Amino acid sequence: MAISTSPGNVFFLGEHSIVYGRPAIVAAVNFRTHAEVKKRTDNKVVINSDGYGTFEDTLENLSTKEWTVKLATPTEPARNDYKTDGKMDVLAPAKDLIGRLAQIHDLKTGFELSVKSEIPQNSGGMSSSTAFLSSVLGALNQEFSLGIDHQNFFDVLLPFQVKIHGGAASGAEITSSSLGGYNWVKRDLTKTPPVLERKNLGKQNFHLVIGNTGVAGLTSETVPYVRSGFNGDNASYNAVFDRIAELVSLAEKAIKAGDAKLLGQLMDEDHELLSRDLGVSHPKLNKLVDAARQAGAYGAKLSGGGKGGVMVALVSQETQDKVAKAIEAVGGHAYITTVGGEGLKN
């Protein structure tokens, strides 16, 4: 039997602009997904997941399923084939992952897979699907001795992220889920497929309050939404992306210096660009952001795709309770958490 856990993820700055070759800063948060794998004596695959349902099939069926990834193009964004009735089917990419691993590593022995997650399921923005896939890959990697280094989880999981997010995903969240910490990430668009550059920004003692709107925010919808605007006016959108890149550069220095005040100010400006210029915020997100700022947060912004999901507030230990209560008072659900912790653990 093998057990693996992976953390969720938040964006300090740079979501959306990272798809267009600009850098971003992501970090692991202390909400984790746990996967347990145990070999069977037959070729059946049985998945049980709290909150995500159950599934049973054979390795033969999963490994022979036709599986393709369609990349988005300027004129034809790809759709998310993992969505059913407007909702993300988290088990679908896991089934695809199992099928691909069975093909590549010639797996013949079935297994039982149990998955539990601490990441809120009724919203978005904390990379629950990435933590799910990373944990499953970690457990299978260990139980079947696949020999996949944690540094290479990105290459294995990126195709599934691309499919989840409508054909245009950076895969930045995979860095947080597999390696943990605070990371500067950037897509090198000169290579095909694009390669994710990354560097760890060291350990820092920052504190976050995460506010959950309870409104489902689907990256598979917001990424094509931004792409549509970009296709209509490249110059205006590139100007916004360039400014976000400048904010990321300043934030990198602020994180390394442990300067929470400056980092918070940069987060504030990033949120305004995401909200006003890219149009990916939501009235409830803005309400939670405003409440956090008024309660003493250093800065606050949406995290992830937007149009719902979660926001993050950078706080001190002295203000974290006040900020959490302010978020709750305007209808959000608040989580006080640590950030920049460990990645995948077996």
Helices and strands as residue ranges (DSSP letters): E 2-13, G 17-20, E 24-39, E 44-49, E 53-58, H 59-64, E 83-84, E 87-88, H 91-105, E 111-117, H 128-143, G 150-152, H 153-164, H 172-179, E 182-188, E 195-200, E 207-212, H 219-232, H 234-257, H 260-272, I 273-277, H 283-294, E 299-303, E 310-315, H 320-329, E 333-338
